Amino acid sequence: MTSSHGDGEQRAQMATLGGGCFWCLEAVYELVDGVTGVVSGYAGGHVANPTYEQVCAGTTGHAEVTQVSFDPEIVSYRHLLDIFFTIHDPTTLNRQGYDVGTQYRSVIFCHDDTQRAQAEETIRSLTDQKLYQSPIVTQVETLPAFYPAENYHQQYFRNNPGMSYCQVVIEPKVAKYREKYLTNLKA
């Protein structure tokens, strides 16, 4: 999860999160100060190098995910999880809005035991706070493999702001993030 430069300095860590359509998560995480890269892709299934069409068919076991590279000196993994639970509904099983199927499940793919502990603690804390009317159904799993999505899915919101899906579904999530986390926006 972490690598070091020769001088002992840490490089980016990784977080892999699924909360519905990967375009939505990607658009928000690109705005977060300390995030050094965001890649939309697939994880959690049994098919190597799946295509978008295969994942949409719901037969691969993969979820649409966003893999986030981040500098832990600027933004913590816990803060990335807080954002994650703000920008999607973690109480709907295999569904986000009109997107239905296991490929849209709420899932945190952990890169190590520390991430697993933080993910489980975050879910416990949110449950104890009773922030949601329904139980949180977010799965916490070890990341088996990550497959980047096709190029046309990368930076989708940035490249297609006029598309109706971007305006109706993604823009409100971006606006919600900006409103709640104004101090954590990239300059």
C-alpha angles and dihedrals in degrees: 000000000000130000131186136224116231090261092060095257115141122241126211122306123217134236123185116199136173121197108149122294111019091220090069096052093042093053092054099042091051087067097052117109108237095029107121100181143002126199126182115218150122134283142162101047140105101242119090116226096359123194124231090250091053092049092047090053087064095227101106098067089231125133124213103252142174119224111209124198111203143174106237089203088067105028128019127224087239090057090051087053091049089054090047092055091047098053102047138035108256092186100069116087113228092343144094112180109302093349106098130178140068089281087071097049123135106250141155113207107203123214094199145356093273091058090047091053092048092047093049092046091050091052091047091050094049090047091050090049090053091221091154128054091218129047119274109252097184110140120224112207140159112259106251097182138330123222118193114232122241116290095255089064094056116100087356098162093047091049097042108033093147095057112111093234089055093049098042103036111017102036094059090053091049090048091049090052093048091050096047099037104032092144092055098057120120113254 
